[in-house]
Amino acid sequence: MKDAVTRLNYCQYLLVSQINYTLTNFADHSERFSHDQINRYLSGEKITPRLV
C-alpha cells in the first residue's frame, strides 16, 4: 500500500521542482504517491504560500 500524501511531501516537491509544478509531474516522479492520491489530498487541503 502506498503512503498518504502529507503537507511536508507536497511542500518539498514545490521547493525542489524547478519548472513543472503540476500534480501529474509530482505523481510521475514519485514512487510513493499516485496521481489520484495527490489529487484527493489537494482537493481537501488549503496550502497557502506562507506555508510553503
ZABA-436793 format. One line per field, with one value per atom (N, C-alpha, C): residue number from 0; atom name; x, y negated, z negated. Coordinates in steps of 0.1 Angstrom, whole numbers, plus 2048, in hexadecimal, padded with zeros to 3 digits. Layout:
% residues N
i <- (NUM | ...)
at <- (CA | ...)
xx <- (X | ...)
yy <- (Y | ...)
zz <- (Z | ...)
***
This chain:
% residues 52
i <- (0 | 0 | 0 | 1 | 1 | 1 | 2 | 2 | 2 | 3 | 3 | 3 | 4 | 4 | 4 | 5 | 5 | 5 | 6 | 6 | 6 | 7 | 7 | 7 | 8 | 8 | 8 | 9 | 9 | 9 | 10 | 10 | 10 | 11 | 11 | 11 | 12 | 12 | 12 | 13 | 13 | 13 | 14 | 14 | 14 | 15 | 15 | 15 | 16 | 16 | 16 | 17 | 17 | 17 | 18 | 18 | 18 | 19 | 19 | 19 | 20 | 20 | 20 | 21 | 21 | 21 | 22 | 22 | 22 | 23 | 23 | 23 | 24 | 24 | 24 | 25 | 25 | 25 | 26 | 26 | 26 | 27 | 27 | 27 | 28 | 28 | 28 | 29 | 29 | 29 | 30 | 30 | 30 | 31 | 31 | 31 | 32 | 32 | 32 | 33 | 33 | 33 | 34 | 34 | 34 | 35 | 35 | 35 | 36 | 36 | 36 | 37 | 37 | 37 | 38 | 38 | 38 | 39 | 39 | 39 | 40 | 40 | 40 | 41 | 41 | 41 | 42 | 42 | 42 | 43 | 43 | 43 | 44 | 44 | 44 | 45 | 45 | 45 | 46 | 46 | 46 | 47 | 47 | 47 | 48 | 48 | 48 | 49 | 49 | 49 | 50 | 50 | 50 | 51 | 51 | 51)
at <- (N | CA | C | N | CA | C | N | CA | C | N | CA | C | N | CA | C | N | CA | C | N | CA | C | N | CA | C | N | CA | C | N | CA | C | N | CA | C | N | CA | C | N | CA | C | N | CA | C | N | CA | C | N | CA | C | N | CA | C | N | CA | C | N | CA | C | N | CA | C | N | CA | C | N | CA | C | N | CA | C | N | CA | C | N | CA | C | N | CA | C | N | CA | C | N | CA | C | N | CA | C | N | CA | C | N | CA | C | N | CA | C | N | CA | C | N | CA | C | N | CA | C | N | CA | C | N | CA | C | N | CA | C | N | CA | C | N | CA | C | N | CA | C | N | CA | C | N | CA | C | N | CA | C | N | CA | C | N | CA | C | N | CA | C | N | CA | C | N | CA | C | N | CA | C | N | CA | C | N | CA | C)
xx <- (808 | 800 | 809 | 805 | 80C | 80A | 814 | 812 | 808 | 804 | 7FB | 803 | 7FE | 805 | 803 | 80E | 80D | 811 | 80F | 812 | 821 | 829 | 837 | 83C | 836 | 839 | 836 | 82B | 827 | 82F | 832 | 83A | 848 | 84E | 85B | 85C | 852 | 851 | 851 | 849 | 848 | 856 | 85D | 869 | 874 | 874 | 87F | 87C | 86F | 86B | 86F | 877 | 87C | 872 | 86B | 863 | 854 | 853 | 846 | 840 | 836 | 830 | 822 | 820 | 813 | 812 | 805 | 802 | 807 | 805 | 809 | 819 | 820 | 82F | 833 | 82C | 82F | 82C | 821 | 81E | 828 | 82B | 835 | 842 | 847 | 854 | 854 | 849 | 848 | 843 | 84B | 847 | 83D | 83C | 834 | 826 | 823 | 816 | 810 | 803 | 7FD | 7F7 | 7F3 | 7ED | 7E0 | 7D8 | 7CB | 7CD | 7D7 | 7DA | 7DD | 7E6 | 7EA | 7DE | 7D6 | 7CA | 7C0 | 7BD | 7B4 | 7BA | 7C7 | 7CD | 7CB | 7CF | 7CE | 7BF | 7B6 | 7A8 | 7A3 | 7A9 | 7A4 | 7AE | 7B8 | 7C2 | 7C4 | 7C5 | 7C8 | 7D6 | 7DF | 7ED | 7F0 | 7F3 | 7F5 | 804 | 808 | 817 | 81E | 818 | 81F | 823 | 81B | 81E | 82A | 82C | 837 | 844)
yy <- (80C | 800 | 7F3 | 7EA | 7DD | 7D5 | 7CC | 7C3 | 7B8 | 7B1 | 7A6 | 799 | 791 | 784 | 77B | 774 | 76A | 75C | 753 | 745 | 744 | 74A | 74A | 750 | 75B | 761 | 757 | 751 | 748 | 73B | 736 | 729 | 72C | 738 | 73B | 73C | 742 | 743 | 735 | 72C | 71F | 718 | 71A | 713 | 718 | 725 | 72B | 72B | 72A | 72A | 71C | 71D | 711 | 70A | 712 | 70C | 711 | 71E | 724 | 727 | 720 | 722 | 729 | 731 | 737 | 744 | 747 | 753 | 75F | 75F | 76A | 76C | 762 | 763 | 768 | 764 | 769 | 778 | 77C | 78B | 793 | 78D | 794 | 796 | 78D | 78E | 793 | 798 | 79D | 7AC | 7B5 | 7C3 | 7C5 | 7BC | 7BE | 7B9 | 7B0 | 7AB | 7AC | 7AF | 7B0 | 7A2 | 7A0 | 794 | 792 | 79C | 79B | 798 | 79D | 79A | 78B | 786 | 778 | 76F | 773 | 76B | 76B | 776 | 776 | 76E | 76F | 767 | 758 | 753 | 745 | 740 | 748 | 744 | 741 | 747 | 745 | 73C | 737 | 730 | 722 | 718 | 70A | 707 | 706 | 703 | 6F5 | 6EC | 6DE | 6DC | 6D2 | 6D0 | 6CE | 6C9 | 6C8 | 6D5 | 6DF | 6ED | 6F3 | 6EF | 6F5 | 6EE)
zz <- (800 | 800 | 800 | 807 | 808 | 7FC | 7F9 | 7EE | 7F1 | 7E6 | 7E8 | 7EB | 7F3 | 7F6 | 7EA | 7E7 | 7DC | 7E1 | 7D9 | 7DC | 7DF | 7D6 | 7D8 | 7E5 | 7E9 | 7F6 | 802 | 801 | 80C | 80C | 801 | 800 | 804 | 801 | 805 | 814 | 81A | 829 | 82F | 82A | 82F | 82E | 823 | 821 | 82A | 82D | 836 | 845 | 848 | 856 | 85C | 867 | 86D | 876 | 87E | 889 | 888 | 887 | 889 | 87B | 877 | 86A | 86A | 875 | 877 | 86E | 86B | 864 | 86C | 879 | 881 | 880 | 880 | 87F | 872 | 867 | 85A | 859 | 85F | 85E | 867 | 873 | 87C | 875 | 86D | 867 | 859 | 854 | 847 | 847 | 841 | 841 | 835 | 82C | 820 | 822 | 82B | 82C | 83B | 83B | 849 | 84C | 858 | 85C | 854 | 853 | 84C | 83D | 836 | 828 | 827 | 82F | 82E | 831 | 83B | 83E | 833 | 82C | 821 | 815 | 813 | 808 | 80B | 818 | 81B | 81B | 81E | 81E | 810 | 806 | 7F9 | 7F0 | 7F6 | 7EE | 7F4 | 7EB | 7EF | 7EC | 7F6 | 7F4 | 7F9 | 7F0 | 7F4 | 7F6 | 7FE | 800 | 7F3 | 7E9 | 7DC | 7D6 | 7D8 | 7D3 | 7DA | 7E7 | 7EF | 7EA)
***
